C-alpha cells in the first residue's frame, strides 16, 4: 500500500528521530520493521490527513504487513521510502501557508461585511500578502467588536506564521479560527479537508 510520510530534513522522523534509509537510483529503500505495538509501528498517512503532519520533506511510503487505520494516520508493521515528493519544498510550503492565511482573510472580510463593518472589510481585503495582513490586522484589532475581533486576530496569527515560514502553524491557525468563531469541530475538520485538497492538487498526488 502506498501512503505518505512527512519527515524532517535528511529523512529523519520528527518524533522518533529515526534516520530513514533512502531510496537509491529509483530503487526503494530497505524495509523498516516495527517492534509490534501501535505506538512503535510505521506511521504514514493518506492525502486527507497530510495537513496534520506537515514537515520539511514529503515521501511516498510503501506499507506492508498488518496495516491499521487510526485517526489521522495509518500504522503498519513494515514500511519503506519509495521516493520523495519533490514538489513539496520551501517555496511550495510558503505558497500553502499563504493560501491558508488568505482564505481565512476572505472569511473575515465576509464576516465584517455582514456585520456592517465595511471600512474594516475593505482595509482587510486590500491586504494581498502575509506582510500586509500582519500590518492591517494589528491596526484593526482594537476597532472591531465581538467575534470579528477574534477572527481578525486569527488572520494576523496565520499571516505571521506564513511570514515566518511555518506552513504547519498557518494551516492550524486557519482551522482553529473557524472552530473558535462559531463553527466548532466540524468547521475545523472542513478546513483541514480544503487544505488537503490543495496539497493533493498542487503536489499531483
C-alpha positions in Angstrom: 0.0 0.0 0.0 1.3 3.4 -0.9 0.9 6.2 1.6 2.7 9.5 2.5 5.1 10.5 5.3 6.4 13.9 6.3 9.9 13.8 7.6 12.4 16.4 9.0 15.4 17.4 6.9 17.6 14.4 6.0 14.6 11.9 6.1 14.6 12.0 9.9 11.4 11.1 11.8 10.2 14.3 13.6 9.2 12.5 16.7 11.2 9.2 16.7 14.4 10.9 15.3 14.8 7.7 13.3 17.0 8.1 10.3 15.1 6.5 7.4 17.2 4.6 4.8 16.8 6.3 1.5 15.9 5.0 -2.0 18.9 4.7 -4.4 18.6 5.4 -8.1 14.9 4.8 -8.1 15.0 1.6 -6.0 13.0 1.9 -2.8 14.9 2.0 0.5 15.2 -1.1 2.7 12.2 -2.2 4.7 11.9 -1.0 8.3 10.2 -3.4 10.7 8.1 -2.2 13.6 8.5 -3.7 17.0 4.9 -4.6 17.5 2.8 -2.0 19.4 0.7 0.7 17.7 3.0 3.4 19.0 6.1 1.6 17.7 4.5 1.0 14.3 5.4 2.5 11.0 3.3 5.7 10.7 2.2 7.3 7.5 -1.0 8.9 6.2 -3.4 9.2 3.3 -3.7 12.5 1.4 -6.7 13.6 3.5 -4.5 13.7 6.6 -1.5 15.5 5.2 -2.2 18.9 6.8 -1.9 17.4 10.2 1.7 16.2 9.7 3.5 18.9 7.8 7.3 19.0 7.8 10.2 19.8 5.6 10.1 16.6 3.4 7.3 14.6 2.0 7.9 11.0 1.0 5.9 8.3 -0.8 6.0 5.3 1.5 5.1 1.7 0.9 3.4 -0.1 3.8 3.1 -3.8 4.2 2.1 -6.5 6.7 -0.6 -5.5 9.2 -1.9 -2.1 8.4 -4.3 -0.3 10.8 -6.2 2.9 10.0 -6.4 5.0 13.2 -7.5 8.7 13.5 -5.4 10.9 11.1 -2.9 8.2 10.2 -2.0 4.7 9.2 0.0 2.3 11.4 1.8 -0.6 9.7 4.0 -3.5 10.5 6.6 -2.6 7.9 7.4 0.4 5.7 10.0 1.8 3.3 10.6 5.0 1.5 9.8 4.8 -2.2 10.6 8.3 -3.4 10.4 11.9 -2.4 7.6 14.2 -3.5 9.9 16.9 -4.9 7.1 19.4 -5.4 6.9 19.8 -1.7 9.8 22.2 -1.0 10.2 25.5 0.9 8.6 27.5 -1.9 5.5 25.3 -2.0 5.2 25.3 1.8 5.2 29.1 1.7 2.6 29.1 -1.0 0.4 26.7 1.0 0.8 28.9 4.2 -0.1 32.0 2.2 -3.2 30.3 0.8 -4.4 29.3 4.3 -3.9 32.9 5.5 -5.6 34.5 2.5 -8.6 32.2 2.6 -9.0 33.0 6.3 -8.8 36.7 5.3 -11.6 36.2 2.9 -13.8 34.6 5.5 -13.0 37.5 7.9 -13.9 40.0 5.2 -17.3 38.3 4.6 -17.9 38.4 8.4 -17.0 42.1 8.7 -19.3 43.0 5.7 -22.2 41.1 7.2 -21.7 42.9 10.5 -21.8 46.3 8.8 -18.1 47.0 9.3 -17.5 47.9 5.6 -14.4 50.1 6.2 -12.6 47.3 8.1 -13.7 44.8 5.5 -12.2 46.9 2.7 -9.0 47.5 4.6 -8.6 43.8 5.1 -9.5 42.9 1.5 -6.7 45.1 0.2 -4.0 43.2 2.1 -2.6 41.0 -0.7 0.1 39.1 1.1 1.1 38.0 4.6 3.2 41.0 5.4 0.3 43.3 4.6 -2.1 41.2 6.6 0.1 41.3 9.7 0.1 45.1 9.5 -3.6 45.6 8.8 -4.8 43.1 11.4 -2.7 44.8 14.0 -4.3 48.2 13.3 -7.8 46.7 13.0 -7.9 44.5 16.1 -8.9 47.2 18.6 -11.6 48.7 16.5 -13.6 45.5 15.6 -16.1 44.2 18.1 -17.0 40.7 19.2 -16.2 37.6 17.2 -14.9 39.8 14.4 -12.1 40.9 16.6 -11.2 37.3 17.4 -11.3 36.4 13.7 -9.2 39.4 12.7 -6.6 38.4 15.3 -6.5 34.8 13.9 -5.9 36.2 10.4 -3.0 38.1 11.8 -1.6 35.0 13.5 -2.0 32.9 10.4 -0.3 35.5 8.3 2.5 35.8 10.9 3.1 32.1 10.7 3.2 32.2 6.9 5.6 35.1 7.0 7.8 33.0 9.4 7.8 30.1 7.0 5.6 27.9 9.2 3.1 26.0 7.0 2.1 23.9 9.9 1.4 27.0 12.1 -0.6 28.8 9.4 -2.7 25.8 8.5 -3.5 25.0 12.1 -4.4 28.6 12.9 -6.7 28.8 9.9 -8.6 25.7 11.0 -8.6 26.7 14.7 -10.1 30.1 13.8 -13.2 28.6 12.2 -13.6 26.3 15.3 -13.3 29.2 17.8 -15.5 31.6 15.9 -18.7 29.5 15.9 -18.1 26.6 13.5 -16.9 24.1 16.1 -15.0 20.9 15.4 -16.9 20.3 12.1 -15.6 23.6 10.7 -12.0 22.7 11.9 -12.3 19.4 10.0 -13.8 21.0 6.9 -10.9 23.5 6.7 -8.4 20.7 7.0 -10.2 18.9 4.1 -9.8 22.1 2.0 -6.1 22.2 2.9 -5.7 18.5 2.0 -7.3 19.0 -1.4 -5.0 22.0 -2.1 -2.0 19.8 -1.3 -3.2 16.9 -3.3 -3.8 19.1 -6.3 -0.6 21.1 -6.2 1.6 18.1 -5.4 -0.1 15.9 -8.0 -0.6 13.1 -5.5 
